[in-house]
Protein backbone atom coordinates (compact mmCIF):
# COMPACT_ATOMS: atom_id res chain seq x y z
CA UNK A 1 0.00 0.00 0.00
CA UNK A 2 1.31 3.44 -0.93
CA UNK A 3 2.03 5.82 1.92
CA UNK A 4 -0.26 8.84 1.26
CA UNK A 5 2.18 11.13 3.06
CA UNK A 6 5.23 10.11 1.03
CA UNK A 7 6.23 12.28 -1.91
CA UNK A 8 6.12 10.66 -5.33
CA UNK A 9 7.74 11.45 -8.67
CA UNK A 10 11.13 12.22 -7.10
CA UNK A 11 14.09 12.20 -9.51
CA UNK A 12 17.44 13.00 -7.83
CA UNK A 13 19.77 15.04 -10.07
CA UNK A 14 23.32 13.88 -10.72
CA UNK A 15 25.74 16.75 -10.19
CA UNK A 16 28.24 17.56 -12.90
CA UNK A 17 30.83 18.14 -10.17
CA UNK A 18 31.75 14.98 -8.32
CA UNK A 19 32.92 14.59 -4.75
CA UNK A 20 36.37 13.59 -6.01
CA UNK A 21 36.56 16.89 -7.91
CA UNK A 22 35.94 18.75 -4.66
CA UNK A 23 38.70 16.76 -2.98
CA UNK A 24 41.14 18.00 -5.61
CA UNK A 25 39.93 21.57 -5.16
CA UNK A 26 40.21 21.38 -1.36
CA UNK A 27 43.48 19.49 -1.16
CA UNK A 28 42.02 16.95 1.27
CA UNK A 29 39.35 14.27 1.35
CA UNK A 30 35.93 14.64 2.89
CA UNK A 31 34.43 12.31 5.46
CA UNK A 32 32.34 12.02 8.59
CA UNK A 33 33.85 11.52 12.03
CA UNK A 34 31.09 10.85 14.55
CA UNK A 35 31.92 11.67 18.17
CA UNK A 36 29.72 9.64 20.53
CA UNK A 37 29.83 9.59 24.30
CA UNK A 38 28.05 10.67 27.45
CA UNK A 39 27.01 14.24 28.09
CA UNK A 40 30.01 15.99 29.58
CA UNK A 41 32.54 13.63 28.01
CA UNK A 42 33.87 16.46 25.85
CA UNK A 43 32.47 15.58 22.41
CA UNK A 44 31.64 19.12 21.33
CA UNK A 45 34.72 20.63 22.95
CA UNK A 46 36.96 18.13 21.17
CA UNK A 47 35.20 18.44 17.81
CA UNK A 48 35.43 22.24 17.82
CA UNK A 49 39.07 22.14 18.95
CA UNK A 50 39.96 19.79 16.09
CA UNK A 51 38.09 22.04 13.65
CA UNK A 52 39.99 25.10 14.92
CA UNK A 53 43.35 23.31 14.63
CA UNK A 54 42.63 22.17 11.08
CA UNK A 55 41.32 25.58 10.01
CA UNK A 56 44.77 27.05 10.56
CA UNK A 57 46.03 24.72 7.82
CA UNK A 58 43.30 25.32 5.27
CA UNK A 59 41.24 22.20 5.99
CA UNK A 60 37.56 22.76 5.22
CA UNK A 61 35.61 21.21 8.06
CA UNK A 62 32.39 21.80 9.97
CA UNK A 63 30.99 20.70 13.33
CA UNK A 64 27.42 19.50 13.66
CA UNK A 65 26.66 19.96 17.35
CA UNK A 66 23.81 18.50 19.39
CA UNK A 67 22.36 21.63 20.98
CA UNK A 68 22.75 23.64 17.78
CA UNK A 69 20.75 21.05 15.83
CA UNK A 70 18.14 20.92 18.58
CA UNK A 71 17.46 24.64 18.22
CA UNK A 72 16.70 24.36 14.52
CA UNK A 73 16.53 21.20 12.45
CA UNK A 74 15.28 19.07 15.35
CA UNK A 75 13.53 21.70 17.46
CA UNK A 76 10.32 19.66 17.22
CA UNK A 77 11.85 16.56 18.83
CA UNK A 78 12.05 15.49 22.46
CA UNK A 79 14.24 12.95 24.22
CA UNK A 80 12.14 9.81 23.82
CA UNK A 81 13.88 6.84 22.17
CA UNK A 82 11.85 7.43 19.01
CA UNK A 83 12.72 11.13 18.87
CA UNK A 84 16.39 10.41 19.53
CA UNK A 85 16.47 8.01 16.59
CA UNK A 86 14.76 10.53 14.32
CA UNK A 87 17.22 13.20 15.42
CA UNK A 88 20.15 10.98 14.46
CA UNK A 89 18.52 10.14 11.12
CA UNK A 90 18.17 13.83 10.23
CA UNK A 91 21.72 14.62 11.28
CA UNK A 92 23.10 11.70 9.27
CA UNK A 93 21.28 12.80 6.13
CA UNK A 94 22.58 16.35 6.48
CA UNK A 95 26.10 15.09 7.17
CA UNK A 96 26.01 12.89 4.06
CA UNK A 97 25.20 15.92 1.89
CA UNK A 98 28.00 17.92 3.50
CA UNK A 99 30.50 15.12 2.94
CA UNK A 100 29.42 14.89 -0.70
CA UNK A 101 30.03 18.66 -0.88
CA UNK A 102 33.67 17.98 0.00
CA UNK A 103 33.69 18.91 3.69
CA UNK A 104 35.27 17.06 6.59
CA UNK A 105 32.34 16.81 9.00
CA UNK A 106 32.52 16.29 12.75
CA UNK A 107 29.23 15.20 14.33
CA UNK A 108 29.14 15.60 18.12
CA UNK A 109 26.10 13.75 19.41
CA UNK A 110 25.48 11.30 22.23
CA UNK A 111 23.73 8.87 19.84
CA UNK A 112 23.14 6.47 22.74
CA UNK A 113 21.73 3.55 20.75
CA UNK A 114 23.85 1.18 18.68
CA UNK A 115 20.95 0.76 16.25
CA UNK A 116 21.05 4.46 15.36
CA UNK A 117 24.82 4.49 15.01
CA UNK A 118 24.62 1.44 12.76
CA UNK A 119 22.06 3.29 10.64
CA UNK A 120 24.57 6.11 10.17
CA UNK A 121 27.30 3.64 9.24
CA UNK A 122 25.12 2.02 6.58
CA UNK A 123 23.97 5.37 5.23
CA UNK A 124 27.59 6.46 4.88
CA UNK A 125 28.75 3.21 3.28
CA UNK A 126 29.87 5.03 0.10
CA UNK A 127 31.81 7.73 1.98
CA UNK A 128 34.60 7.71 4.55
CA UNK A 129 32.93 7.26 7.93
CA UNK A 130 34.54 6.75 11.32
CA UNK A 131 33.06 6.35 14.77
CA UNK A 132 34.98 7.99 17.61
CA UNK A 133 34.10 6.95 21.13
CA UNK A 134 34.80 9.88 23.42
CA UNK A 135 35.35 7.77 26.50
CA UNK A 136 34.80 9.22 29.95
CA UNK A 137 33.34 7.68 33.08
CA UNK A 138 29.94 8.75 34.34
CA UNK A 139 31.53 9.95 37.58
CA UNK A 140 33.85 12.33 35.74
CA UNK A 141 31.04 13.52 33.45
CA UNK A 142 28.86 14.25 36.47
CA UNK A 143 31.71 16.06 38.18
CA UNK A 144 32.17 18.27 35.13
CA UNK A 145 28.44 18.71 34.42
CA UNK A 146 29.02 21.88 32.33
CA UNK A 147 25.31 22.39 31.62
CA UNK A 148 24.01 21.30 35.02
CA UNK A 149 22.05 18.49 33.37
CA UNK A 150 23.15 15.73 35.71
CA UNK A 151 22.19 17.76 38.77
CA UNK A 152 18.75 18.37 37.30
CA UNK A 153 18.40 14.69 36.35
CA UNK A 154 19.32 13.57 39.87
CA UNK A 155 16.61 15.90 41.22
CA UNK A 156 14.09 14.41 38.79
CA UNK A 157 13.79 17.60 36.77
CA UNK A 158 15.01 15.95 33.55
CA UNK A 159 13.59 12.68 32.31
CA UNK A 160 15.34 10.31 29.90
CA UNK A 161 18.79 11.62 30.83
CA UNK A 162 21.39 9.39 29.20
CA UNK A 163 23.48 7.61 31.80
CA UNK A 164 20.98 8.29 34.58
CA UNK A 165 17.43 7.35 33.58
CA UNK A 166 18.14 6.36 29.98
CA UNK A 167 20.76 3.92 28.68
CA UNK A 168 23.96 4.59 26.81
CA UNK A 169 25.08 1.63 24.73
CA UNK A 170 28.85 1.84 24.44
CA UNK A 171 30.34 1.38 20.97
CA UNK A 172 31.61 -2.16 20.45
CA UNK A 173 34.03 -1.58 17.58
CA UNK A 174 34.72 2.13 17.13
CA UNK A 175 37.48 3.12 14.74
CA UNK A 176 38.86 5.53 17.32
CA UNK A 177 38.72 5.85 21.10
CA UNK A 178 39.74 9.09 22.82
CA UNK A 179 39.97 8.86 26.60
CA UNK A 180 39.08 12.42 27.56
CA UNK A 181 39.04 11.43 31.20
CA UNK A 182 42.78 10.81 31.06
CA UNK A 183 44.02 13.14 28.31
CA UNK A 184 44.22 16.91 28.10
CA UNK A 185 42.29 18.67 25.34
CA UNK A 186 45.46 19.27 23.30
CA UNK A 187 46.46 15.62 23.67
CA UNK A 188 42.98 14.53 22.57
CA UNK A 189 43.15 16.80 19.51
CA UNK A 190 46.54 15.29 18.64
CA UNK A 191 45.00 11.80 18.73
CA UNK A 192 42.25 12.80 16.30
CA UNK A 193 44.63 14.64 13.94
CA UNK A 194 46.97 11.65 13.88
CA UNK A 195 44.01 9.38 13.07
CA UNK A 196 42.93 11.59 10.16
CA UNK A 197 46.47 11.57 8.79
CA UNK A 198 46.82 7.81 9.10
CA UNK A 199 43.54 7.28 7.23
CA UNK A 200 44.45 9.64 4.42
CA UNK A 201 41.67 12.15 5.07
CA UNK A 202 44.16 14.99 5.36
CA UNK A 203 47.33 14.67 3.30
CA UNK A 204 49.86 16.99 4.88
CA UNK A 205 51.05 16.80 8.43
CA UNK A 206 50.23 20.16 10.05
CA UNK A 207 53.05 21.90 11.89
CA UNK A 208 52.76 21.90 15.67
C-alpha positions as CSV (number, residue, x, y, z in Angstrom):
1,X,0.0,0.0,0.0
2,X,1.3,3.4,-0.9
3,X,2.0,5.8,1.9
4,X,-0.3,8.8,1.3
5,X,2.2,11.1,3.1
6,X,5.2,10.1,1.0
7,X,6.2,12.3,-1.9
8,X,6.1,10.7,-5.3
9,X,7.7,11.4,-8.7
10,X,11.1,12.2,-7.1
11,X,14.1,12.2,-9.5
12,X,17.4,13.0,-7.8
13,X,19.8,15.0,-10.1
14,X,23.3,13.9,-10.7
15,X,25.7,16.8,-10.2
16,X,28.2,17.6,-12.9
17,X,30.8,18.1,-10.2
18,X,31.7,15.0,-8.3
19,X,32.9,14.6,-4.7
20,X,36.4,13.6,-6.0
21,X,36.6,16.9,-7.9
22,X,35.9,18.8,-4.7
23,X,38.7,16.8,-3.0
24,X,41.1,18.0,-5.6
25,X,39.9,21.6,-5.2
26,X,40.2,21.4,-1.4
27,X,43.5,19.5,-1.2
28,X,42.0,16.9,1.3
29,X,39.3,14.3,1.3
30,X,35.9,14.6,2.9
31,X,34.4,12.3,5.5
32,X,32.3,12.0,8.6
33,X,33.9,11.5,12.0
34,X,31.1,10.9,14.6
35,X,31.9,11.7,18.2
36,X,29.7,9.6,20.5
37,X,29.8,9.6,24.3
38,X,28.1,10.7,27.5
39,X,27.0,14.2,28.1
40,X,30.0,16.0,29.6
41,X,32.5,13.6,28.0
42,X,33.9,16.5,25.8
43,X,32.5,15.6,22.4
44,X,31.6,19.1,21.3
45,X,34.7,20.6,22.9
46,X,37.0,18.1,21.2
47,X,35.2,18.4,17.8
48,X,35.4,22.2,17.8
49,X,39.1,22.1,18.9
50,X,40.0,19.8,16.1
51,X,38.1,22.0,13.7
52,X,40.0,25.1,14.9
53,X,43.3,23.3,14.6
54,X,42.6,22.2,11.1
55,X,41.3,25.6,10.0
56,X,44.8,27.1,10.6
57,X,46.0,24.7,7.8
58,X,43.3,25.3,5.3
59,X,41.2,22.2,6.0
60,X,37.6,22.8,5.2
61,X,35.6,21.2,8.1
62,X,32.4,21.8,10.0
63,X,31.0,20.7,13.3
64,X,27.4,19.5,13.7
65,X,26.7,20.0,17.4
66,X,23.8,18.5,19.4
67,X,22.4,21.6,21.0
68,X,22.7,23.6,17.8
69,X,20.8,21.1,15.8
70,X,18.1,20.9,18.6
71,X,17.5,24.6,18.2
72,X,16.7,24.4,14.5
73,X,16.5,21.2,12.4
74,X,15.3,19.1,15.4
75,X,13.5,21.7,17.5
76,X,10.3,19.7,17.2
77,X,11.9,16.6,18.8
78,X,12.0,15.5,22.5
79,X,14.2,12.9,24.2
80,X,12.1,9.8,23.8
81,X,13.9,6.8,22.2
82,X,11.9,7.4,19.0
83,X,12.7,11.1,18.9
84,X,16.4,10.4,19.5
85,X,16.5,8.0,16.6
86,X,14.8,10.5,14.3
87,X,17.2,13.2,15.4
88,X,20.2,11.0,14.5
89,X,18.5,10.1,11.1
90,X,18.2,13.8,10.2
91,X,21.7,14.6,11.3
92,X,23.1,11.7,9.3
93,X,21.3,12.8,6.1
94,X,22.6,16.4,6.5
95,X,26.1,15.1,7.2
96,X,26.0,12.9,4.1
97,X,25.2,15.9,1.9
98,X,28.0,17.9,3.5
99,X,30.5,15.1,2.9
100,X,29.4,14.9,-0.7
101,X,30.0,18.7,-0.9
102,X,33.7,18.0,0.0
103,X,33.7,18.9,3.7
104,X,35.3,17.1,6.6
105,X,32.3,16.8,9.0
106,X,32.5,16.3,12.8
107,X,29.2,15.2,14.3
108,X,29.1,15.6,18.1
109,X,26.1,13.7,19.4
110,X,25.5,11.3,22.2
111,X,23.7,8.9,19.8
112,X,23.1,6.5,22.7
113,X,21.7,3.6,20.7
114,X,23.8,1.2,18.7
115,X,21.0,0.8,16.3
116,X,21.1,4.5,15.4
117,X,24.8,4.5,15.0
118,X,24.6,1.4,12.8
119,X,22.1,3.3,10.6
120,X,24.6,6.1,10.2
121,X,27.3,3.6,9.2
122,X,25.1,2.0,6.6
123,X,24.0,5.4,5.2
124,X,27.6,6.5,4.9
125,X,28.8,3.2,3.3
126,X,29.9,5.0,0.1
127,X,31.8,7.7,2.0
128,X,34.6,7.7,4.6
129,X,32.9,7.3,7.9
130,X,34.5,6.8,11.3
131,X,33.1,6.4,14.8
132,X,35.0,8.0,17.6
133,X,34.1,6.9,21.1
134,X,34.8,9.9,23.4
135,X,35.4,7.8,26.5
136,X,34.8,9.2,29.9
137,X,33.3,7.7,33.1
138,X,29.9,8.8,34.3
139,X,31.5,9.9,37.6
140,X,33.8,12.3,35.7
141,X,31.0,13.5,33.5
142,X,28.9,14.2,36.5
143,X,31.7,16.1,38.2
144,X,32.2,18.3,35.1
145,X,28.4,18.7,34.4
146,X,29.0,21.9,32.3
147,X,25.3,22.4,31.6
148,X,24.0,21.3,35.0
149,X,22.1,18.5,33.4
150,X,23.1,15.7,35.7
151,X,22.2,17.8,38.8
152,X,18.7,18.4,37.3
153,X,18.4,14.7,36.4
154,X,19.3,13.6,39.9
155,X,16.6,15.9,41.2
156,X,14.1,14.4,38.8
157,X,13.8,17.6,36.8
158,X,15.0,16.0,33.5
159,X,13.6,12.7,32.3
160,X,15.3,10.3,29.9
161,X,18.8,11.6,30.8
162,X,21.4,9.4,29.2
163,X,23.5,7.6,31.8
164,X,21.0,8.3,34.6
165,X,17.4,7.3,33.6
166,X,18.1,6.4,30.0
167,X,20.8,3.9,28.7
168,X,24.0,4.6,26.8
169,X,25.1,1.6,24.7
170,X,28.9,1.8,24.4
171,X,30.3,1.4,21.0
172,X,31.6,-2.2,20.5
173,X,34.0,-1.6,17.6
174,X,34.7,2.1,17.1
175,X,37.5,3.1,14.7
176,X,38.9,5.5,17.3
177,X,38.7,5.8,21.1
178,X,39.7,9.1,22.8
179,X,40.0,8.9,26.6
180,X,39.1,12.4,27.6
181,X,39.0,11.4,31.2
182,X,42.8,10.8,31.1
183,X,44.0,13.1,28.3
184,X,44.2,16.9,28.1
185,X,42.3,18.7,25.3
186,X,45.5,19.3,23.3
187,X,46.5,15.6,23.7
188,X,43.0,14.5,22.6
189,X,43.1,16.8,19.5
190,X,46.5,15.3,18.6
191,X,45.0,11.8,18.7
192,X,42.3,12.8,16.3
193,X,44.6,14.6,13.9
194,X,47.0,11.6,13.9
195,X,44.0,9.4,13.1
196,X,42.9,11.6,10.2
197,X,46.5,11.6,8.8
198,X,46.8,7.8,9.1
199,X,43.5,7.3,7.2
200,X,44.5,9.6,4.4
201,X,41.7,12.2,5.1
202,X,44.2,15.0,5.4
203,X,47.3,14.7,3.3
204,X,49.9,17.0,4.9
205,X,51.0,16.8,8.4
206,X,50.2,20.2,10.0
207,X,53.1,21.9,11.9
208,X,52.8,21.9,15.7
